[in-house]
Amino acid sequence: AQTVTQSQPEMSVQEAETVTLSCTYDTSESDYYLFWYKQPPSRQMILVIRQEAYKQQNATENRFSVNFQKAAKSFSLKISDSQLGDAAMYFCAYITGNTPLVFGKGTRLSVIA
Amino acid sequence: EPEVTQTPSHQVTQMGQEVILRCVPISNHLYFYWYRQILGQKVEFLVSFYNNEISEKSEIFDDQFSVERPDGSNFTLKIRSTKLEDSAMYFCASSILPLAGADGNTGELFFGEGSRLTVL
C-alpha cells in the first residue's frame, strides 16, 4: 500500500528564518507526482508546490522549494524567509495514475514573531 | 477568484440519521472528489467522480455512502445511516484535469473549506 509519512507533527520557526518539513513515501511505482498542501486555520487546503517524479530538478515556488530524493523516497519542503502567514497545517501527498491522492498526517507549522 | 464552496460548514446529527453534504465545484472543472479527515488523523480519499459516474472509491466508501451531481453544478455526498465513526471533516475538491494524467499534464486540486460532521 502506498503510504506517506510526515514524522514531524509540529514545527516552529522564527519569522524570517528557514524551516524544512520532512516527508517520506513508499511506492513501487516509477511515475508519480508529489505535492505539498497548506491548510491555514479554518481555511481550505491550497496547493503549495508540485513535483513530477520524472523530473530531477527540484521544484521551486518563490520562498517554497523542495528537496526531492527519489532513491530515498524523500520529499521535504523548505520555506525560506518565513512569514506569519505561513503558519498552517502542511500536508505532503502523493499520486500515481493508478491510485488516488494519498496524504500524510500533516505537520503543524507555527511562526514566531 | 473561483473557489469550491461547501455547505453546511458544520452539521450535528443523531446516529442513524441521513446526512447530505453539498459542494459546488469550480464551474469548468470536470473531476470531483470527496475526502475526509477524522480529528487528528490523515486526510483520506473517499471517492472520485468524472463524467457523471464514480471513477474510483476507497474501502471507506461503502454502501452507506453515495454521491450525486444532480444539476450540473452541485456535487453531493450522502451518508444514509450515520455512525459515530463518521464524525469527521469532509472536504470536497475539484480539478479541471486528472491529477496524474498519462500525458504528463496534471490538474491542480482545489479544495473547499470543509463540512464538519458530528454524529452523536
Interface residues (C-beta under 8 A of the other chain):
Chain A: V4 Y32 Y33 Y37 S42 R43 Q44 M45 I46 L47 R50 E52 F91 A93 I95 T96 G97 P100 L101 V102 F103 G104 K105 G106
Chain B: E3 V4 Y33 Y35 Q41 K42 V43 E44 F45 S48 E56 S58 F91 L99 A100 G101 A102 G104 T106 E108 L109 F110 F111 G112 E113 G114
